[in-house]
Amino acid sequence: MNDLTPIDPVAMTIFIAFFVLVTVVGFFAARWKRGDLTQLHEWGLGGRQFGVLISWFLVGGDFYTAYTVIAVPALVYSVGAYGFFALPYTIIVYPFVFAVMPKLWKIAHAKNHITGADYVQGEYGGKWFPAAVAITGIVATMPYIALQLVGMQVVIKGLGVTGELPLIIAFVILALYTYTSGLRAPAMIAFVKDIMIYIVVIAAVWLIPLKLGGYAHVFDSADQYFKAKGGPTGIILKPGQFTAYASLALGSALAAFMYPHTMTAVLASSSATTVRKNAIFLPAYTLLLGLIALLGYMAIAAGIHVKTASDVVPALFGTLFPSWFVGFAAAAIAISALVPAAIMSIGAANLFTRNLWRPLISPDMSSAAEASTAKLVSLVVKFGALLFIVFLPTQYAIDLQLLGGVWILQIFPAIVFTLYTRRLTTPGLFLGWLFGIVLGTGLAISQGLKPVYVVHLGDASWPVYIGLIALVVNIVVTHVVSLVTRRSIVSAA
């Protein structure tokens, strides 16, 4: 596929039709499960009334994004088995959600917490450490939103449309219905999005291998391709990749539900039981992710050659499917950008309003003013991400999203450990967070913003995910400082 792909009128018509459909759904959402949208818990958490089915679509909608559909096959296409680390990470994360998140939901519901930083403030008081947690969430989320734009940009280019105007139009519409309907909009659209994605992926994994001579031929072609390519790539992991693969999976799983968008989706559930049931049913998306990843091998077997790996999925569909299905698939992926981008902007806006603006700037603001501020901030966040993509190289967003994963992991002790122990102190948690942020950032920069760092112990060496290294240091510092400061408090008493 090249930059001069001709516009297919059939594909474009189908794409626009589904885009119009979700736009109508987005604006209609304000009337669905009616609530007072001048209150932040109604606008930003949907009134905490989403049951099992809605929550399942909502969490899946913001966890499996357009960038997932584009980037995971692209990584598998480029490096083979190593690109499948997203599979064990999603397998690890759901037992964690089952065990931990219902407990967080109960506390948040009882004390009217809307964000993770709200929870930290409620448990430890003060305003500066909760502000640090909020800033971490906002900064980690911004490049994540930008990457949704990257996914949409790739799809639109695959339809033969160049320039930034379609992207701008799409996100103006997104901004307007998110402002109007709040979390209800992505919750409703997630129904459409997930059904479309399931149709696309099931059709692809069924029909593409039939056209290519079966899965045996797909895997054989990929194996021969990587053997000819040489290096660390292949359809089976090399021994030197084991620790990097495992630590990336574990670190990503621990970080996944620390992000504002995933936490927002959980806190919007109607009960702790709803959260548990979703943790049981959400692994269905892991199966979907595994099928999506296989598209990378299918592209190799189909002889797809692209200048940029992220163009693989549109190129594969454009080569093997009729125009109407290409348009349908493009719409499904583009809508997969809108749902998480909306939830991410809402999560970031909630953090800014509740944990930065209100405590530090305007402590006496009314509930209506709080909701109004969050709505405005959600617009600023989306347009900030849009400007990022329009004016800066895409690689910046990818690099910052990598750093965002390292950073968001550093709030894990403050959110999770404190659910089970009162022995940690604010100075301990704050210094642990600070050491983790500084070390993780330094190691990532020293590796050219690659995700792993080689740890040497004697003659042995293991590549390990940088976020996990920083988290271990964070945990050690948190516990040591908490022990010292708690003894000081006891001695003073």
N, C-alpha and C positions, 0 to 999 in steps of 0.2 A: 504493500500500500504506500502511496506517496502523497505529498501535500496537494496534488492536483486531482484527487479523486473526483469524478463528475458527480453532480447531485442527482440522486435517484428520486424522481417525483413520488413514486409509490412509497418508498421507505420514509421519505420526508413527511408525507401526508399522514402515515400511520403514527410516526413520532409526534407530530404536532397534535394529532387527535387525542392521544393519551396524555400529553402534557396539559392540554385544555381540561381534560377530565379531572386530573388531580388538582388543578387550579380551582375548579368549581368545588371539589370536595374540601379543599383547604379553607375556602371562605365559608362554606356551609357549616364547617365544624364548630363555629362559634355558637350555633343553635343546638348542638348535640350535647347531651348531658349538661344542660344549662346551669350556669353558675354566675356569680358576680365577678366579672373579669376585671373589676377595679381592685380586687384583692389578689395579692401575689400568690397565695396558695392555690387560688382558682386558675389564674393565668399561667403560672409557672409550674404547677404540679397537677393541673387538671382536676383540682378539688380532691385529690387523693381517693379517687373513686373507680379506678380502672381494675376490672376483674381479671381472671386468669387469661381469657382469650385475648382481650385488648392488650394486656401487659406483655403477653407472649409475642404478639406482633410488634409492640413498641420497643421492647428490649432487643428483639431480633433486628428490628429496623434500624436501631442506632448502633448496633454492634457489628452487623454485617453490612458494609457500606459500599458505595460505588467504587471507592478506591480499593476495597477488598476484591471486588469482582475484576478490576483491572490489574491490580498490583500482584495478587497472589499467583495467577497464571503467568504473569510476566516474569516473576522471580523463578518459578519452576521452569519456564522456558529458558531462562538464562543460566541457572545453576543446578537444576535438577532436584534431587531428593532434599537438599538443604532448605528449599523453599516450602517444604511441607511442615516446618516447625509450627505453623499456625494451627495445625490439627491437634497435636497434643496439648497445646496451650488452651484451646477451647474445651478440651476434655477435662483438664485440671480445674478450670475456672468454675464450672457449675457445682461441684461439691463444695467449693469455697462459698459460693453464693448461697447454697442451701444451709450451710452451717452458720454463716456470719451475718448475712444481710437481713434476715428476719429480726434478729436482735437489734440491729441498727434501726430498722423500720419502727419497731415498737417504741424505742426511745424518742425518735424523731416525731412520731405521731403524738405521743403523750406530751411532748414539750413544744410542739409546733415548729420543729426545725425544718427548714426547706433545703439546706445545703449541708455538705460535710463539715464546712467551717462553722456553721451554726452549732453542730453537734460538739465540736471542739470547744467553742466558746461556752456552751451550756455546761460542759463537764469541768472545764478548767478556769472559766472566767477570763477577764482581760479582753483586750482587743487587738493586740499586736501579733500574737501567735496565730489566732484565727485569721487575721489579715494576711499573714504569710502563707497559710494554707490556701486562702482564697486566691491570692496572686499566683501561686503555683498552678492551681486549677485553670485559671484564665489563660496564663501564658502557655500551658501545655495544650490547651484546646484550640487556640487560634490557628496554628499550622495544620491541625487536624481538619478544621473547617476548610482551609485553603486546599487541602488534598482532595476534598470532595469536589471542589471546583476543577481540580486537575482531572478527576475521573470523568466529569461531565464534558470537559474540554476535549478529551480524547474521543469520546463517543460522537460529539458534534463534528469533529474533524473527520471521523470515519464515515459520516454521512455526506462528506464533501463540502461542508460549510467552514470557511475560514474566517478569521477575525474574532474580535471579542464581543461583538454586539449581541449574538444569541445568548452568550453566557450572562451578560449584563441584564438582558430582558428577563431571563429565567430567575435571576436572583433578586431582581426588583419585585417580581411576583411573589417569590418566597418570602421576602422581607415584609410585604404587605399582609399576606394572610397569616404569617406568624404573629405580627403585631396585633392583628385583629382577633385571632382565635387562640393564641398561646399554644400550650402543649396539646390541646385537643386536635389541632391541625395535623401535626406529624403522626399522632395516634391513629387518626382516620386514614390518612394517606398510606400509613404502614400496611394496612390491609391490602390495598391495591398493589403496592410495591412488592410485598413478599409473595403474593400469589403470582404476579408476573415473573418474578425472578425464579420461582420454583418451576414454572412452565418452561422458561428459557433454558434453565440448566438441565432439566429432565429431558427435554427435546434434544439438547446438544449432546449429552452423554449417551443417548440412545442412537441418534441418527448419524452423528459424525463418525463413530467407529465403524458403522455399517458401510459408510462411503469410503472409509480408508482401509477396509479389509480386516476389521476386528481389533480387539484390544491387544491381542498378541502382536500384531503388526505395529500398533501404536507404541507399545513398550519397547519392541525390538528396534524400531526406528530411533526412538529417543536414546536407547542404550548405545547404538552405533554412533549417533551424533555426538554424544558426550565423550565417548572414547576417542573419536577423531579430534575433538576439541581439546582434550587433555586437561591438565590442571586438577583442581579439587572438585570439578563437576562430575555428576554421574547420577544414575537412577537409584543407586545405593549409597548411603553415607560412607565416607571415608573415616577410619578410626580417629584421625585428627580433628574431625568435626563433631564428635560425640558430645563433648562437654559444652561446646558453643551451642549446639542444637538444643540440648537439654536445658541449659541455663537460660537461653532465649525463651524457650517455652514456659519455664517456671516464672521467670521475671515478668513476662508479658501477661501471664495469668494473674499474678498478684497485683499488677498495675491496672488491669482491665476495668475493674469496677471502682477504682479510685477516681476515674475521670468524671467530670461534672455531668456529662450526658448520660452515662450508664447509671450513675447514682441518682440522677433526676428520674430516670425511668423506673428505678426500683422504688423510690420514695413516693412515686405517684400511684403505686399499687394500693388496692383497697384494704389489704390486710397482710399480716405476716404469713398467713397460710397461702395467700396468693403468691407471695415471693417464693415460698418453698415449692409450690406446685410448678411454677415457672422454671425453677432450677431443675426439676425432673424432666420437663418437656422440651426445654431449650436445646438439649443435645441433638435434636432433629436438625438444627442448623449446622451442627458440626458435620453431619453427613453431607449436607448441601455444600459446605466449604470444601470438603474433600473432593467432591465432584467438580466444583469450580476449579480447583487446583489442577485437575487432570487436563483441563483445556490447554495448559502449557505444553504438555506432551503431545496432545493432538495437533497443535500448531506445528510442532517439529515434524510429525508424520505427514502432515498435509503440505510440507515444503514451504511454509510461510516464512518470508524474509522481510524484516522491518528494520528501519533505521533506529527506532526507539522501541525497547521491549514493551513499553506500556501500550503500544499500538497492536499488540498481538491478538487480543480478543476481538476487537472490531474487524481486523483483517481476516481472521479465521471465519467469522460469521459472514462477512462480505463475500468470501470466496466460495463457501459451501452451501449457503442458504438462499432462498428466493428473497426478493426485495421486501415483501410484506413482513417476513419474519425478521429481517435485518432491522427494519423500522421498529418492530415490536421489541426486539432485544435492546436496541439503543434506548428506547423509551424506558424500559425496565431498569437499565443501568443508570440513566439520568435521574429517574425518580429515586433511585437508591442513593443519590447524592442529596436530594432535597430533604428527605426524612432525617438523617443524622445531622445535616447542617442546621436544620431548624432546632433540633433538640440541643445540639452543642451551643448554639447562640443563646438559647433560653437558659441553659445551665450556667453559662458564663455570666449572663445578665443577672441571674439570681445571686451568684457569688458577689459580683460587683456591688449590687444594691444592698444586700443584707450584711455583708462583711467588710466592705470598704466604705461606701458612701454614707450609709446610715451611722455606723459607730464613729467614724473619723471626721465626717463633714457635717452631717445633719441628723443628730441623734433624736430630734423631736419631730421628725417627719411623720405624717399620717400614713395609714395603711394604703390609702388611695394614691398618695404621692409616691410611696414605695413601689407600687405596681406600675405607675406611670413611668417612673425612672427606669425600671427594668425593661419596659417595652422599648424605650428610646435606646438603651444600651444594647439591646438585642439587634437593633438596626445598625448601630455603630460597629458592632462586632462583625456582622455579615459583610458590611461594606469595607471594613478593614481587610478582611480576608480576600474580598474581590479585588481591591487595589493591590494587594500582595501578589496575586496571580497575574494581574494585567501588567504590572510594572517591574516585577522582579523575576529572575529565572526560577523555573519550577524546582530546580535542585535545592534552592533555599528552603522551600516548604518541606521537602523530604528530609533535609538535614535537621531542620528545627523540630519536625515531628519525632525524629529519633531522639533528640535531646528532650523533647516533651515527655516521652516515655520514661526516660531516666529520672526526670524531675518529679513526675506525678507519683512514681514509686516511693519517693521519700516522705510522702504523707501517710504511708501505710501504718507505721507504728502509732501515729496520732489518732487514726480512725479505727483501726482494728484492735491493737493491743489494749487500748483503753476501754474496750468493751468488756474485757475479762479481768483487768487488774486495776487497782487504784494506787499501785506502788510507784507509778511513773509521775514525775513532776514536770511542770511547765518548762523550767530551765533545761531539764534533760531532753524533753521532746524537741524543744527549739534548737538546742545545740546539735542534737542528732540530725535533725532536718538540715541544718546549715552545713554540717560536715558532709552529709550525703550529697547535697546540691553542688557544693564546691568540688568535691572529689569526682563525682560523676561527670560534671562539665569538663573538668581538667583532663580526665582520662579520655573522654570522647574527642576533645580537641586534639589531644596528643596522637590519637589514632586516625586523624583526618576525618572525624565524624563517622567512623565505622562503629558498629554496635558492640564489638567484642574487644577484649584486652587479654593478652597472653600473660597468665600468672605463672611465675617460675618458682619452683620449690626444689632446691638442689639441682639434680640433672633433669628432673621432670618439668614439663610445661603443659598448661592447659588453657586453651582459649575460653574465656568466660564472659557472659553478658555484663557489660559495664554497669547497667542499672542494678543488677544483683550484687555486684561488688560494693557499690555505693550504699545499698540497703544494709548489707552486713555491717559495714562501718557505722552507719546511722544507728542500727540497733545496739551495737556495743557502746557507742558514745551515750545514747539515750539511757541505757541501764546504769552505766558507771556514774554519770552526772546525777541521775535520779537518786542513786544510792547515797552519794555524797551530800546532796542538797537535802534529802530527807533526814539524814543523820544530823545535819546542821539545824534543821527545824526542830527536831526532837531535843537536841542539846539546849537550844535557846529556850524551849518551853520548860 
